[in-house]
């Protein structure tokens, strides 16, 4: 039997991608898997996660290969063609036994329309943004345009999965994995790889460090402070609160801001600072894992007002692991998780007044805010780094055996 050579391939440096790559590398290096692991990522990811290099250097069965950067905006077909060509060139050079695409979504078009290899390589991938389920299509009263997009996504996905190299689709959406049927590949549910972490200081110490005023309740908005994450709707919602409720609230905004969103965000922040009683605490930057974990521990509510986001959210998992309720979108997987596991309140977050209503309910009657701590704990414990890595490597080696 040939010695397995597995490639982890990721052109995406944002979101949870660095975390996933590190978790898979740690899992591999801590175990005695047959073969070799090559990690193919961009310099952008390596800059954000410099500890990945040190980790891999200590493992004599793994190496890192740097990929060229690919534009993230522009003509989608041209970008997809470029991404497919980078994948083809990279695998032709290494000729691995198996390649895991850490963002399958980027490669659907190349896989569907002609990406082939002249050597025996199997491919699997993680599907981040599946299409909505039938019940969701009814619930959100989607129009003909949405239905047409759904049919197009279905057709492209089916064609990609018919690629002769493709063997397994890992889905972060368990409902999609349960409902979708493919005659050509396995579709497996994948736990989100979020390892629980213990805060380094007490919640009261974190509040002091961040300057949270005594008597205020802390609502935490973490991650990319982008329009698509609902940060503008949240700031507009805070202005709609009564003066009394504004006086009770400290809003923490922590995360990076894309250049395209900076002007609108700073304008909202300036208006809010001048015209409300809300305390604003902000760190418009990338924060360390330690800072992040401490803030989750110190918060009273986590905000997830994403805008028409279909897929999963690591922030939702972290909130559950920290035992914190959420006020989030009722759309897609986030909305379904909130409702099915009692994680808080799910609203139509495209409307600022709905966010304001949820915040008012939480500020006025926090004891009545819906949150099932037991089910939240169960949900958080299911989504671990080990569970994530076990499913992936277990399936890869089953397929190779």
Backbone torsions as a table, in degrees:
resi	resn	phi	psi	omega
1	UNK	NA	134.4	179.4
2	UNK	-65.6	147.2	176.9
3	UNK	-71.1	125.5	-178.4
4	UNK	-64.2	138.9	171.5
5	UNK	-126.3	110.7	-174.3
6	UNK	-107.3	135.9	177.8
7	UNK	-112.5	130.4	167.0
8	UNK	-98.0	118.1	-171.2
9	UNK	-118.6	122.7	-177.9
10	UNK	-148.5	116.9	175.3
11	UNK	-92.0	-6.2	-176.2
12	UNK	-98.0	127.2	-179.3
13	UNK	-105.0	-3.9	-174.5
14	UNK	-94.4	-177.7	175.0
15	UNK	56.5	-132.6	-175.8
16	UNK	-95.9	9.7	-171.6
17	UNK	-64.1	-44.4	178.1
18	UNK	-61.0	-40.0	178.2
19	UNK	-61.7	-44.5	-179.8
20	UNK	-64.0	-43.4	179.6
21	UNK	-60.9	-45.3	179.8
22	UNK	-61.7	-43.4	-178.8
23	UNK	-62.7	-43.2	179.3
24	UNK	-66.5	-39.6	178.3
25	UNK	-64.9	-43.9	178.6
26	UNK	-61.9	-43.9	-179.4
27	UNK	-61.7	-45.1	179.6
28	UNK	-62.0	-50.2	-174.3
29	UNK	-68.0	-24.2	-179.1
30	UNK	-85.2	-3.6	-177.0
31	UNK	-126.8	168.7	-175.2
32	UNK	-103.5	57.0	175.9
33	UNK	-67.8	146.0	173.2
34	UNK	-70.3	145.4	170.1
35	UNK	95.7	-156.9	-173.8
36	UNK	-132.0	149.4	178.4
37	UNK	-118.6	124.4	173.8
38	UNK	-112.8	127.8	-178.7
39	UNK	-105.1	114.0	-177.1
40	UNK	-110.4	108.0	-176.3
41	UNK	-140.6	169.7	-179.2
42	UNK	-85.7	163.7	176.6
43	UNK	-64.5	-29.3	178.1
44	UNK	-61.1	-42.3	178.8
45	UNK	-67.6	-40.7	-179.0
46	UNK	-65.5	-33.4	177.7
47	UNK	-67.1	-39.0	-179.8
48	UNK	-73.3	-29.4	-174.7
49	UNK	-129.3	65.8	-175.9
50	UNK	-64.0	-23.2	179.7
51	UNK	-68.5	-16.8	178.2
52	UNK	-62.7	-38.9	-178.9
53	UNK	-62.4	-47.6	179.2
54	UNK	-62.1	-38.7	178.5
55	UNK	-61.1	-47.4	-176.4
56	UNK	-71.8	-33.0	179.1
57	UNK	-62.0	-25.2	-179.9
58	UNK	-84.7	-2.3	-178.0
59	UNK	-115.5	115.9	-175.6
60	UNK	-78.6	-1.3	178.8
61	UNK	-108.0	14.3	-177.6
62	UNK	-140.0	154.0	176.4
63	UNK	-149.2	163.7	178.8
64	UNK	-116.0	134.2	175.6
65	UNK	-122.0	133.0	-176.5
66	UNK	-88.6	132.1	179.1
67	UNK	-98.0	152.6	174.7
68	UNK	-68.7	150.1	176.4
69	UNK	-71.6	147.8	179.6
70	UNK	-125.6	137.9	179.3
71	UNK	-57.1	143.0	179.4
72	UNK	-103.4	-4.9	178.7
73	UNK	-135.8	155.4	-177.7
74	UNK	126.5	-156.4	179.8
75	UNK	-67.5	118.1	-173.1
76	UNK	-63.6	-37.5	-179.3
77	UNK	-66.7	-43.1	179.0
78	UNK	-65.1	-42.2	178.4
79	UNK	-62.5	-43.5	179.4
80	UNK	-61.6	-39.4	178.5
81	UNK	-64.1	-42.0	178.0
82	UNK	-63.0	-43.3	-179.9
83	UNK	-63.8	-41.6	177.7
84	UNK	-63.1	-37.5	180.0
85	UNK	-69.2	-38.6	176.5
86	UNK	-61.6	-43.9	178.0
87	UNK	-61.5	-46.0	-178.0
88	UNK	-62.8	-46.8	-179.6
89	UNK	-62.4	-41.2	-177.0
90	UNK	-66.3	-45.1	-178.7
91	UNK	-73.3	-33.3	176.0
92	UNK	-63.1	-32.7	179.5
93	UNK	-71.8	-43.4	-175.3
94	UNK	-88.4	-31.3	-174.6
95	UNK	50.9	59.3	-179.0
96	UNK	-75.8	168.8	174.6
97	UNK	-78.1	-39.4	-176.6
98	UNK	-145.4	145.9	176.4
99	UNK	-127.1	125.8	173.0
100	UNK	-100.1	118.9	175.5
101	UNK	-86.6	113.8	-177.6
102	UNK	-76.7	-6.1	169.9
103	UNK	-140.7	81.5	-178.6
104	UNK	-56.4	-33.7	-175.5
105	UNK	-53.8	-35.7	-177.4
106	UNK	-68.1	-22.2	-169.1
107	UNK	-113.1	13.2	-179.0
108	UNK	-63.4	-45.9	-178.9
109	UNK	-64.1	-48.7	177.1
110	UNK	-58.7	-42.2	179.2
111	UNK	-64.9	-36.1	-177.7
112	UNK	-73.6	-31.6	-170.3
113	UNK	-125.5	64.0	162.7
114	UNK	106.8	-2.3	179.3
115	UNK	-72.2	112.4	-178.0
116	UNK	-137.4	156.9	179.4
117	UNK	-127.3	148.1	-177.9
118	UNK	-93.8	13.9	175.6
119	UNK	-133.4	159.7	-174.6
120	UNK	-77.9	95.6	176.0
121	UNK	-124.9	132.4	174.7
122	UNK	-98.9	152.1	-175.7
123	UNK	-130.7	139.9	170.1
124	UNK	-134.5	170.8	-178.4
125	UNK	-162.8	160.3	179.0
126	UNK	-99.1	123.1	-177.3
127	UNK	-95.2	112.9	-175.1
128	UNK	-90.4	-38.0	-170.0
129	UNK	-124.3	72.8	177.2
130	UNK	-69.2	162.1	177.5
131	UNK	-75.8	161.8	-178.1
132	UNK	-64.2	151.9	176.6
133	UNK	-77.7	160.7	-177.5
134	UNK	-56.2	-42.5	-178.7
135	UNK	-65.1	-30.9	178.0
136	UNK	-72.8	-35.8	178.1
137	UNK	-60.4	-39.7	177.7
138	UNK	-68.6	-44.4	-174.4
139	UNK	-62.8	-36.2	-176.1
140	UNK	-98.3	8.8	174.7
141	UNK	49.2	51.7	-179.1
142	UNK	-66.7	147.2	-178.7
143	UNK	-91.4	-169.9	-177.2
144	UNK	-64.3	-35.6	178.8
145	UNK	-62.4	-44.1	178.3
146	UNK	-64.5	-40.1	-179.5
147	UNK	-65.2	-40.4	178.7
148	UNK	-63.8	-40.9	177.8
149	UNK	-64.0	-38.8	177.8
150	UNK	-60.8	-46.6	-179.3
151	UNK	-63.1	-38.1	178.4
152	UNK	-65.6	-43.4	179.0
153	UNK	-63.4	-40.8	178.3
154	UNK	-61.0	-44.2	-177.1
155	UNK	-65.7	-43.8	-179.6
156	UNK	-66.1	-42.3	179.1
157	UNK	-60.9	-47.2	-179.2
158	UNK	-60.2	-40.6	179.2
159	UNK	-67.2	-40.0	178.7
160	UNK	-62.8	-40.6	-178.0
161	UNK	-73.1	-15.2	175.3
162	UNK	-84.1	-5.9	176.1
163	UNK	-56.7	130.0	-174.4
164	UNK	-61.9	-20.4	179.0
165	UNK	-83.1	-18.9	-170.1
166	UNK	-83.6	132.4	-172.7
167	UNK	-123.5	-33.9	-174.7
168	UNK	-149.2	136.4	175.8
169	UNK	-111.1	117.5	175.9
170	UNK	-92.6	126.0	-178.2
171	UNK	-114.8	128.0	174.4
172	UNK	-75.7	-6.5	176.5
173	UNK	-103.7	104.2	-177.0
174	UNK	-65.5	-28.4	179.6
175	UNK	-69.7	-38.7	175.8
176	UNK	-64.4	-45.6	-179.3
177	UNK	-60.0	-34.1	-179.2
178	UNK	-75.4	-35.9	-172.2
179	UNK	-92.8	-28.8	-174.4
180	UNK	-79.6	137.4	179.8
181	UNK	-118.2	129.9	175.5
182	UNK	-129.0	136.8	179.4
183	UNK	-88.4	-4.6	-173.2
184	UNK	-115.3	-26.9	-175.9
185	UNK	-136.3	165.0	172.2
186	UNK	-82.9	142.3	174.4
187	UNK	-119.6	113.9	-174.5
188	UNK	-117.4	140.0	173.5
189	UNK	-73.6	136.7	-176.6
190	UNK	-122.9	121.4	175.2
191	UNK	-62.4	143.9	174.4
192	UNK	-69.2	131.5	-173.2
193	UNK	-84.2	74.6	-179.5
194	UNK	-117.0	106.1	-178.0
195	UNK	-81.4	126.8	177.6
196	UNK	-59.2	139.6	179.8
197	UNK	-128.7	146.2	-178.4
198	UNK	-92.3	131.6	178.2
199	UNK	-62.4	149.0	-177.0
200	UNK	-85.9	-18.6	178.5
201	UNK	-138.1	169.4	-179.3
202	UNK	-72.4	156.9	176.1
203	UNK	-55.3	-39.8	-179.0
204	UNK	-64.8	-36.5	178.1
205	UNK	-67.4	-41.3	177.8
206	UNK	-61.8	-42.4	178.6
207	UNK	-61.8	-39.5	177.7
208	UNK	-65.4	-43.6	-179.0
209	UNK	-61.3	-36.3	-178.0
210	UNK	-92.0	-1.1	175.1
211	UNK	75.6	26.7	179.0
212	UNK	-70.8	125.5	-176.5
213	UNK	-69.3	144.0	-179.8
214	UNK	-58.9	137.9	177.1
215	UNK	89.2	-9.5	179.3
216	UNK	-91.2	148.1	175.2
217	UNK	-94.7	137.6	-170.7
218	UNK	-100.2	115.7	173.3
219	UNK	-102.2	128.7	-169.1
220	UNK	-111.2	119.0	174.1
221	UNK	-112.1	111.8	-170.9
222	UNK	-125.1	146.9	174.2
223	UNK	114.4	-148.5	177.7
224	UNK	-72.2	119.5	-179.0
225	UNK	-87.6	71.1	-172.7
226	UNK	-116.7	160.6	178.5
227	UNK	-56.2	-41.5	-176.5
228	UNK	-68.2	-16.1	177.1
229	UNK	-92.8	-2.5	174.2
230	UNK	85.5	19.1	-177.9
231	UNK	-67.8	-35.3	-180.0
232	UNK	-69.3	-41.5	176.8
233	UNK	-62.0	-36.1	179.4
234	UNK	-65.7	-44.7	179.9
235	UNK	-66.0	-36.9	175.5
236	UNK	-66.0	-37.4	-179.7
237	UNK	-64.6	-39.4	-178.7
238	UNK	-61.7	-35.1	178.2
239	UNK	-67.4	-23.0	-179.2
240	UNK	-81.9	-11.6	-179.8
241	UNK	-68.2	152.9	174.4
242	UNK	-65.0	158.3	179.0
243	UNK	-58.0	-37.3	-179.9
244	UNK	-63.7	-45.1	179.8
245	UNK	-70.2	-35.0	175.7
246	UNK	-60.3	-36.2	-179.2
247	UNK	-69.1	-17.9	-179.6
248	UNK	-90.7	-12.5	-165.9
249	UNK	-105.9	135.0	163.9
250	UNK	-116.3	121.8	179.9
251	UNK	-104.9	119.2	178.1
252	UNK	-101.1	120.0	175.3
253	UNK	-109.0	113.8	-173.9
254	UNK	-134.0	118.7	178.2
255	UNK	152.2	179.7	-177.6
256	UNK	-86.1	155.3	179.7
257	UNK	-123.3	123.7	176.8
258	UNK	-68.1	149.2	-177.9
259	UNK	-55.6	-38.8	-177.7
260	UNK	-66.4	-21.9	-176.8
261	UNK	-101.3	-6.1	-171.6
262	UNK	-63.4	-45.8	-175.8
263	UNK	-61.5	-50.1	-179.0
264	UNK	-62.3	-40.2	-179.1
265	UNK	-66.1	-46.1	-177.5
266	UNK	-66.5	-34.1	176.2
267	UNK	-63.3	-44.6	179.1
268	UNK	-63.0	-43.4	-179.2
269	UNK	-63.2	-39.6	179.8
270	UNK	-64.9	-43.3	178.1
271	UNK	-62.3	-44.8	-177.7
272	UNK	-64.6	-39.8	-179.4
273	UNK	-63.8	-35.5	-176.3
274	UNK	-84.3	-23.8	-167.7
275	UNK	-125.2	14.3	-179.9
276	UNK	-141.2	166.7	178.2
277	UNK	-98.2	6.1	-179.8
278	UNK	-70.6	139.4	171.3
279	UNK	-87.0	127.2	177.5
280	UNK	-105.2	128.2	173.3
281	UNK	-121.1	125.9	-175.4
282	UNK	-141.7	148.6	172.0
283	UNK	-140.1	95.7	-174.8
284	UNK	-86.2	68.4	-174.6
285	UNK	-162.1	170.4	172.8
286	UNK	-74.3	126.8	-179.8
287	UNK	-109.4	156.2	-179.4
288	UNK	-70.1	162.1	176.4
289	UNK	-59.4	-37.5	-179.4
290	UNK	-62.6	-47.3	177.7
291	UNK	-60.7	-43.5	-178.5
292	UNK	-61.0	-49.4	-178.2
293	UNK	-62.3	-41.1	178.7
294	UNK	-62.7	-38.4	-179.8
295	UNK	-70.1	-39.0	174.8
296	UNK	-59.8	-43.2	-179.1
297	UNK	-63.9	-35.9	-175.3
298	UNK	-85.2	-15.7	-175.0
299	UNK	-77.9	160.8	175.5
300	UNK	-105.9	-22.6	-178.9
301	UNK	-151.4	140.7	176.4
302	UNK	-110.7	133.7	-176.2
303	UNK	-101.4	130.0	179.0
304	UNK	-136.2	60.1	-176.0
305	UNK	-85.9	48.0	-176.3
306	UNK	-58.2	153.2	-177.1
307	UNK	-103.6	106.0	177.9
308	UNK	49.8	46.3	178.4
309	UNK	-91.5	120.6	-174.1
310	UNK	-81.1	-35.6	-166.4
311	UNK	-89.8	-157.1	-174.3
312	UNK	-82.3	177.4	176.3
313	UNK	-149.4	119.4	175.4
314	UNK	-65.7	-28.0	179.3
315	UNK	-66.4	-37.2	176.5
316	UNK	-62.2	-42.0	178.5
317	UNK	-64.8	-44.4	180.0
318	UNK	-62.8	-38.0	177.6
319	UNK	-62.0	-43.8	179.2
320	UNK	-64.6	-42.3	179.2
321	UNK	-63.7	-31.4	179.0
322	UNK	-86.3	-3.7	-179.9
323	UNK	72.5	34.5	-177.6
324	UNK	-113.5	135.5	176.4
325	UNK	-71.9	159.8	179.0
326	UNK	-124.3	153.4	166.9
327	UNK	-116.5	109.5	-170.3
328	UNK	-141.4	179.0	-178.7
329	UNK	-68.8	145.8	175.8
330	UNK	-92.5	9.9	-173.8
331	UNK	-96.9	141.9	172.4
332	UNK	64.1	-151.4	-173.5
333	UNK	-67.7	-37.2	179.6
334	UNK	-59.0	-48.4	180.0
335	UNK	-61.3	-39.3	-179.1
336	UNK	-69.0	-41.3	177.0
337	UNK	-61.6	-45.4	-178.8
338	UNK	-57.3	-44.4	-178.2
339	UNK	-73.0	-44.3	-174.5
340	UNK	-71.5	-27.9	-176.3
341	UNK	-113.7	8.6	177.3
342	UNK	61.0	45.0	-173.6
343	UNK	-89.4	-2.1	-178.9
344	UNK	148.0	-140.2	-179.5
345	UNK	-117.2	133.2	176.1
346	UNK	-107.3	129.1	-175.5
347	UNK	-133.1	166.9	168.7
348	UNK	-77.5	96.2	-171.5
349	UNK	-80.2	1.3	174.5
350	UNK	-74.9	-13.8	-178.1
351	UNK	-110.1	116.6	-176.3
352	UNK	-59.9	-35.1	-179.2
353	UNK	-61.2	-32.4	178.2
354	UNK	-68.4	-39.9	176.7
355	UNK	-64.1	-42.2	179.2
356	UNK	-61.7	-40.5	178.6
357	UNK	-63.0	-43.2	178.2
358	UNK	-64.0	-42.1	177.8
359	UNK	-64.1	-40.4	179.5
360	UNK	-63.2	-42.9	178.5
361	UNK	-59.9	-42.9	-178.9
362	UNK	-68.6	-40.7	-178.2
363	UNK	-71.9	-36.0	-175.6
364	UNK	-84.2	-35.1	-178.0
365	UNK	-139.2	67.1	-176.7
366	UNK	-59.2	-30.2	-179.6
367	UNK	-69.3	-20.9	-179.3
368	UNK	-99.0	-1.3	-179.5
369	UNK	-68.5	126.0	-173.0
370	UNK	-66.6	120.4	177.2
371	UNK	-159.6	122.9	179.6
372	UNK	-102.8	98.4	-174.2
373	UNK	-60.8	-37.1	-177.4
374	UNK	-67.9	-47.5	179.8
375	UNK	-69.3	-33.3	176.3
376	UNK	-63.3	-40.6	178.2
377	UNK	-63.6	-42.4	177.4
378	UNK	-60.8	-44.3	178.6
379	UNK	-61.0	-46.7	-179.0
380	UNK	-64.2	-38.3	-178.6
381	UNK	-71.0	-24.6	179.5
382	UNK	-70.8	-32.6	-173.1
383	UNK	-97.9	85.4	-178.3
384	UNK	-123.0	160.7	179.6
385	UNK	-62.4	-41.4	179.9
386	UNK	-64.7	-43.1	178.6
387	UNK	-61.5	-42.0	177.8
388	UNK	-58.9	-50.6	-176.3
389	UNK	-70.8	-37.3	179.7
390	UNK	-61.5	-43.4	179.8
391	UNK	-62.9	-44.6	-176.1
392	UNK	-67.0	-54.9	-177.0
393	UNK	-70.4	-31.9	176.1
394	UNK	-60.1	-46.0	179.7
395	UNK	-68.1	-41.7	-179.3
396	UNK	-60.2	-46.6	-178.0
397	UNK	-73.5	-30.1	173.0
398	UNK	-62.2	-42.1	-177.9
399	UNK	-70.2	-34.0	-178.5
400	UNK	-79.5	-19.6	-175.3
401	UNK	-76.4	NA	NA
